[in-house]
């Protein structure tokens, strides 16, 4: 919004310079002030655009960091799921081995589903 006003001021100043060149009632002293005002407005516009660019870069970096964090968390979740599956498989295998061993020895073993409720 401030940039829009500054650009409007630059346009007004250029119109005044144009009027001077066309010899429309403007003094040389006023013309120097007009040029100074244009320079000031352009400097402020330049600084504003530099600040916008810097802020954009900062937000871009934050976005990149956030994406990296999400990717890392996804990988950790996948690793945890895989580890859980391996542990579940090992548990199931050990239960099968225990049942086989107990069967060979003639010992009755209740299934996992029955003992979990107790």
C-alpha positions as CSV (number, residue, x, y, z in Angstrom):
1,X,0.0,0.0,0.0
2,X,2.8,2.4,0.9
3,X,4.6,1.4,-2.4
4,X,1.4,2.3,-4.3
5,X,1.4,5.8,-2.8
6,X,5.1,6.3,-3.6
7,X,4.6,5.2,-7.2
8,X,1.7,7.7,-7.5
9,X,4.1,10.4,-6.1
10,X,6.7,9.4,-8.7
11,X,4.1,9.7,-11.4
12,X,3.0,13.1,-10.2
13,X,6.6,14.3,-10.1
14,X,7.2,13.0,-13.6
15,X,4.1,14.8,-14.8
16,X,5.4,18.0,-13.3
17,X,8.8,17.6,-15.0
18,X,7.0,16.9,-18.3
19,X,4.9,20.1,-17.8
20,X,8.2,22.0,-17.2
21,X,9.7,20.6,-20.3
22,X,6.5,21.6,-22.2
23,X,6.9,25.1,-20.6
24,X,3.8,25.0,-18.5
25,X,4.2,27.4,-15.5
26,X,6.7,25.6,-13.2
27,X,9.8,27.2,-11.9
28,X,13.3,25.7,-12.0
29,X,13.5,25.6,-8.1
30,X,10.3,23.6,-7.9
31,X,11.7,21.3,-10.5
32,X,14.7,20.5,-8.3
33,X,12.4,19.7,-5.4
34,X,10.3,17.5,-7.6
35,X,13.3,15.5,-8.7
36,X,14.5,15.2,-5.1
37,X,11.0,13.9,-4.1
38,X,11.1,11.4,-7.0
39,X,14.6,10.2,-5.9
40,X,13.3,9.8,-2.3
41,X,10.3,7.9,-3.3
42,X,12.3,5.6,-5.6
43,X,14.8,4.9,-2.7
44,X,12.0,4.0,-0.4
45,X,10.5,1.7,-3.0
46,X,13.8,0.1,-3.5
47,X,14.3,-0.5,0.2
48,X,10.7,-1.8,0.5
49,X,11.3,-4.3,-2.3
50,X,14.6,-5.4,-0.8
51,X,12.8,-6.0,2.5
52,X,10.0,-7.9,0.8
53,X,12.6,-10.1,-1.0
54,X,14.4,-10.8,2.3
55,X,11.2,-11.7,4.0
56,X,10.2,-13.9,1.1
57,X,13.6,-15.7,1.4
58,X,13.1,-16.2,5.1
59,X,9.6,-17.7,4.6
60,X,11.0,-19.9,1.8
61,X,13.6,-21.2,4.2
62,X,11.0,-21.8,6.9
63,X,8.9,-23.7,4.4
64,X,11.9,-25.8,3.3
65,X,12.8,-26.6,6.9
66,X,9.2,-27.5,7.7
67,X,9.1,-29.9,4.7
68,X,12.3,-31.5,5.8
69,X,10.9,-31.9,9.3
70,X,7.7,-33.5,8.0
71,X,9.8,-35.9,5.8
72,X,12.0,-36.9,8.7
73,X,8.9,-37.5,10.9
74,X,7.4,-39.7,8.1
75,X,10.6,-41.7,7.9
76,X,10.6,-42.1,11.7
77,X,7.0,-43.3,11.6
78,X,7.7,-45.8,8.8
79,X,10.8,-47.1,10.7
80,X,8.7,-47.5,13.9
81,X,5.9,-49.3,11.9
82,X,8.5,-51.6,10.4
83,X,10.1,-52.3,13.7
84,X,6.7,-53.0,15.2
85,X,5.9,-55.5,12.4
86,X,9.3,-57.3,13.0
87,X,8.6,-57.5,16.7
88,X,5.1,-58.7,16.1
89,X,6.4,-61.4,13.8
90,X,9.1,-62.4,16.3
91,X,6.5,-62.6,19.1
92,X,4.2,-64.7,16.9
93,X,7.2,-67.0,16.0
94,X,8.2,-67.4,19.6
95,X,4.6,-68.3,20.6
96,X,4.6,-70.9,17.9
97,X,7.9,-72.3,19.2
98,X,6.6,-72.3,22.7
99,X,3.5,-74.2,21.7
100,X,5.5,-76.7,19.7
101,X,7.8,-77.3,22.6
102,X,4.9,-77.6,25.0
103,X,3.1,-80.0,22.7
104,X,6.2,-82.2,22.5
105,X,6.4,-82.2,26.3
106,X,2.7,-82.8,26.7
107,X,2.0,-79.4,28.4
108,X,-1.3,-77.6,27.7
109,X,-0.8,-73.8,26.8
110,X,-3.6,-71.4,26.4
111,X,-3.6,-69.2,23.3
112,X,-2.6,-65.6,23.3
113,X,-6.1,-64.4,22.7
114,X,-7.3,-66.0,25.9
115,X,-4.6,-64.7,28.1
116,X,-4.8,-61.1,26.9
117,X,-8.2,-60.7,28.4
118,X,-7.1,-61.8,31.8
